[in-house]
Amino acid sequence: MEALVREPIKQGRLKVIAPDGQRHVFEGAAEGPQAGIRITDNKVMRRMLVVPDLYLGEAYTEGSLLVEEGCLYDVLDFFACNLMPRLYDANAVVLPSTYQQNVVGKARANVAFHYDLNRSLFELFLDRDLQYSCAYFANPGDSLEQAQLNKKRRVAAKLRLERGMRVLDIGSGFGGLALHLATAHGVDVVGLTLSEEQWRVSQERAKAAGLDAKVTFKLLDYRDEGGCYDRIVSVGMFEHVGASHYDEFFRKLGELLSDD
């Protein structure tokens, strides 16, 4: 059981009840979040021994991990306090994404693996606008569609848009945000994606909405873009940049932005 928590516990306390009823307590020297969980399936236990970061979430959604003390946020807080610091450890070797080599050329292959799937698959679980990034639920009764609209409006407000501005959307997905900005704020938008499926769907949507003169989608790596823009937005794409490319990413954004 102790193998589930490979790192020394620094903060808080977590009580774990195994499928056989045995109780295990992981406690740090410093105060921190306190929680208790019960795992009901031995198969889940074995999976969590292999990739605890992944199967913790899957076990919860499947109902084989029950929160018995505190709440889910306390459990996540405990793991964040004790396991997340290794994400930023320059000497760590446990998280390949930290050293993700997302060079031009390879980046397209990485994106294709995740996103070049038929649109019909994404329609099974996304909203009607095919928003792939997190929604913003302003009210408990918000539908997924409303929450995604809330998100788009919130992003637009942060951009402080003015009619006629040129906006670059890096990682434009299926085009929903770019189309919203053009429709609601009268701006011209260029969306960049490395997914051929997203590019195809986005172009079809822009044409169907009569916005193909206001919104252009390119199958292009952001590092190869050479335009000049008043605003740049990127929602849910930064995770694909890779830590070793962060400086390159922001330098490129600086080059693409007009003086303001």
Secondary structure in CASP SS format (residue, H / E / C, confidence):
PFRMAT SS
TARGET T0000
AUTHOR 0000-0000-0000
METHOD secondary structure of the structure
MODEL  1
M C 1.00
E H 1.00
A H 1.00
L H 1.00
V C 1.00
R C 1.00
E C 1.00
P C 1.00
I C 1.00
K C 1.00
Q E 1.00
G E 1.00
R E 1.00
L E 1.00
K E 1.00
V E 1.00
I E 1.00
A C 1.00
P C 1.00
D C 1.00
G C 1.00
Q C 1.00
R E 1.00
H E 1.00
V E 1.00
F E 1.00
E E 1.00
G C 1.00
A C 1.00
A E 1.00
E E 1.00
G E 1.00
P E 1.00
Q E 1.00
A E 1.00
G E 1.00
I E 1.00
R E 1.00
I E 1.00
T C 1.00
D C 1.00
N H 1.00
K H 1.00
V H 1.00
M H 1.00
R H 1.00
R H 1.00
M H 1.00
L H 1.00
V H 1.00
V C 1.00
P H 1.00
D H 1.00
L H 1.00
Y H 1.00
L H 1.00
G H 1.00
E H 1.00
A H 1.00
Y H 1.00
T H 1.00
E H 1.00
G C 1.00
S C 1.00
L E 1.00
L E 1.00
V E 1.00
E E 1.00
E E 1.00
G C 1.00
C C 1.00
L H 1.00
Y H 1.00
D H 1.00
V H 1.00
L H 1.00
D H 1.00
F H 1.00
F H 1.00
A H 1.00
C H 1.00
N H 1.00
L H 1.00
M H 1.00
P H 1.00
R H 1.00
L H 1.00
Y H 1.00
D C 1.00
A C 1.00
N C 1.00
A C 1.00
V C 1.00
V C 1.00
L C 1.00
P H 1.00
S H 1.00
T H 1.00
Y H 1.00
Q C 1.00
Q C 1.00
N C 1.00
V C 1.00
V C 1.00
G C 1.00
K H 1.00
A H 1.00
R H 1.00
A H 1.00
N H 1.00
V H 1.00
A H 1.00
F H 1.00
H H 1.00
Y H 1.00
D C 1.00
L C 1.00
N C 1.00
R H 1.00
S H 1.00
L H 1.00
F H 1.00
E H 1.00
L C 1.00
F C 1.00
L C 1.00
D C 1.00
R C 1.00
D C 1.00
L C 1.00
Q C 1.00
Y C 1.00
S C 1.00
C C 1.00
A C 1.00
Y C 1.00
F C 1.00
A C 1.00
N C 1.00
P C 1.00
G C 1.00
D C 1.00
S C 1.00
L H 1.00
E H 1.00
Q H 1.00
A H 1.00
Q H 1.00
L H 1.00
N H 1.00
K H 1.00
K H 1.00
R H 1.00
R H 1.00
V H 1.00
A H 1.00
A H 1.00
K H 1.00
L H 1.00
R C 1.00
L C 1.00
E C 1.00
R C 1.00
G C 1.00
M C 1.00
R E 1.00
V E 1.00
L E 1.00
D E 1.00
I E 1.00
G C 1.00
S C 1.00
G C 1.00
F C 1.00
G C 1.00
G H 1.00
L H 1.00
A H 1.00
L H 1.00
H H 1.00
L H 1.00
A H 1.00
T H 1.00
A H 1.00
H H 1.00
G C 1.00
V C 1.00
D E 1.00
V E 1.00
V E 1.00
G E 1.00
L E 1.00
T E 1.00
L C 1.00
S C 1.00
E H 1.00
E H 1.00
Q H 1.00
W H 1.00
R H 1.00
V H 1.00
S H 1.00
Q H 1.00
E H 1.00
R H 1.00
A H 1.00
K H 1.00
A H 1.00
A C 1.00
G C 1.00
L C 1.00
D C 1.00
A C 1.00
K C 1.00
V E 1.00
T E 1.00
F E 1.00
K E 1.00
L E 1.00
L C 1.00
D C 1.00
Y H 1.00
R H 1.00
D H 1.00
E C 1.00
G C 1.00
G C 1.00
C C 1.00
Y E 1.00
D C 1.00
R E 1.00
I E 1.00
V E 1.00
S C 1.00
V C 1.00
G C 1.00
M C 1.00
F H 1.00
E H 1.00
H H 1.00
V C 1.00
G C 1.00
A H 1.00
S H 1.00
H H 1.00
Y H 1.00
D H 1.00
E H 1.00
F H 1.00
F H 1.00
R H 1.00
K H 1.00
L H 1.00
G H 1.00
E H 1.00
L H 1.00
L E 1.00
S C 1.00
D C 1.00
D C 1.00
END
